[in-house]
Amino acid sequence: MFSIFKRKRPQEPAAPEAAPAAPAAAETPPAGARVDAPATPVADTPATNAPATDASAADAAPAMPDVAGLQDSTLAAPDAPAGYVEPIAEPDVPLVPEVPVMGALPVAPEPEPVPAEPAPADQAPAAAAKKSWLSRLKQGLSRTGQSIGGLFVGVKVDEALFEDLESALIMADAGMEATGRLIAALRARVRKDRIEDAGQVKAALRDLLAEHLAPLEKSFPLGSVQPLVVMIAGVNGAGKTTSIGKLANTFQRQGASVLLAAGDTFRAAAREQLVEWGARNNVTVIAQDGGDPAAVAFDAVNAGRARQAGVVMIDTAGRLPTQLHLMEELKKIRRVIGKADPAAPHEVLLVIDGNTGQNAIAQIRAFDAAIGLTGLVVTKLDGTAKGGTLAAVAAGSQGVRPIPVYWIGVGEGLDDLQPFVAREFAAALVA
Ligand SMILES: Nc1nc2c(ncn2[C@@H]2O[C@H](COP(=O)(O)OP(=O)(O)OP(=O)(O)O)[C@@H](O)[C@H]2O)c(=O)[nH]1
C-alpha cells in the first residue's frame, strides 16, 4: 500500500534515496522554517525541464524536492508576506510525462480494486445505510421541509395555497427566479391535470422541483483521465478538507489510487488534518510547512503522474471572495497546475456550506469567475440548511452558472458525502 509522508521523522536519515543533485536534502532546515528561492532545481529531473536560470519557472516548480524536502519543508517559499503571493510569469516548462520526478518516493502498489456492485449479501446493509443518510438529509432540511410540506395539510387548493407556497420557497433560499418558475409550472400542472387534492399538489411540486434540479445532477468523471487532477476551493470552514478525506475514501473503494496535496499552507491544522487522514487511510499526502501552495500543487500533479495515481486532489486554504489577493493566489495555483499538466485541473470544485443561504450564490459567482468551476460540493445539509439554494443555482439566479452538484454532505462520518440525486433532494425538501 502507499507509504505516508509524515512530516517529522527525525530518527530517519534526511533523504536516504535522495537524488545526488539535490543539495536541499542535505541542507534541510528545521521543520517549519521558511526557505527562500529554490537553491537548485533538481538537475537530473527531466520532468520539469525548468531552466535553472528561469526564475519564474523556478517559482512555479521549486526544484521537485525529494521526499525529505517535501516532508521537512524544503520546498521553496517565496519570500513574501504571509497570505500574499507574487504573481508569476507563466513558466515555459516543456513536460515529459511519466518520469519519476519524485524519484525518492517509494512506489506503492495499486490498492485492491473493490467490486463496484456489492455482493447480494451486502445489499441489505447498503440499503439501510442509504435510508439512514436520506433520513438525515430529510431531517436536516426539515425546517424548510416542514414549512413547505406542512402547507398542504388540511387545506384547499386555492390561491392562498399558491401564495403561501411562494413565500415558503423564498424563505427556503430558492430565490425569486426559481420560485417564480416553480409556482408558474405548478399552477399550469394543477390546471392541466385538474388537481383538487392538496396532497397531489404536493406530489406535483416534488416532481417539478426534481425536474428543475435535474440539470445539476452529474456523475463525477472518475477514471476519465489518469490522473484526474481535482482542485478544491471554498471559504473558511466550508468543509473542504473533510470532504477531501471522504472523497479519497470513496475513490479508493471504487478502485482508484489517490494522492492528496495539502495546499492549505497557511493553516497548520488543515495540513495536519490531511496528513493524519492520509496516514490512517494509506493515502500519500504531499505537504510542506508554510510556503507556496502553488508549488505543493505542482509537485502533487507531477508525483501523481509519476506514480500513475488515479486521482490527485489538491486542497486549498479557505478564503473569502472579498480577499482579492487570496483570490489572485487561487488563480495562480490553477495556472501552475496547468504547467505540470496542460489539461489540468480537470475538475475545479467549490465546497459550499449548506447553511450559507443566498450568499452561496455570490460565492459561486466569485469563485467561478476566478478559477472556472466545474462542480459543487454542498456540505452540512444535516444541520440548519434550508436547501433551497440549489434551486436558485439551477435557475441561474443572479447570473450564476448552473454548475453541477457532484456531492452533498449530510454528516461528519466517512460515508456522509453522497452523490447529489435531484429526485432524492426534492423529496427531502418537500417532505
Ligand atoms: N455536520 C456536518 N459537519 C460537516 C460536514 N462537512 C464538514 N463538516 C464539519 O465542518 C467543519 C469544518 O470542516 P473542514 O473540512 O475543516 O473545513 P475547511 O473548509 O477545510 O476549513 P478551512 O481549512 O478552515 O477553510 C469540521 O468540523 C467538519 O467536521 C457535513 O456534511 N455535516
The ligand as an ORCA input file, in Angstrom:
! r2SCAN-3c Opt
* xyz 0 1
  N     -22.475     18.251     10.295
  C     -21.599     18.296      9.303
  N     -20.373     18.786      9.520
  C     -19.503     18.834      8.488
  C     -19.853     18.391      7.182
  N     -18.775     18.591      6.381
  C     -17.810     19.125      7.155
  N     -18.233     19.276      8.427
  C     -17.504     19.846      9.571
  O     -17.195     21.207      9.298
  C     -16.011     21.579      9.998
  C     -15.057     22.289      9.034
  O     -14.606     21.342      8.102
  P     -13.190     21.463      7.392
  O     -13.106     20.316      6.447
  O     -12.084     21.637      8.356
  O     -13.378     22.816      6.604
  P     -12.353     23.547      5.636
  O     -13.162     24.154      4.556
  O     -11.276     22.617      5.210
  O     -11.793     24.656      6.625
  P     -10.610     25.716      6.368
  O      -9.395     24.916      6.042
  O     -10.522     26.460      7.664
  O     -11.035     26.603      5.282
  C     -15.444     20.299     10.576
  O     -15.782     20.240     11.929
  C     -16.168     19.211      9.809
  O     -16.298     18.005     10.530
  C     -21.189     17.877      6.973
  O     -21.604     17.499      5.876
  N     -22.007     17.864      8.067
*
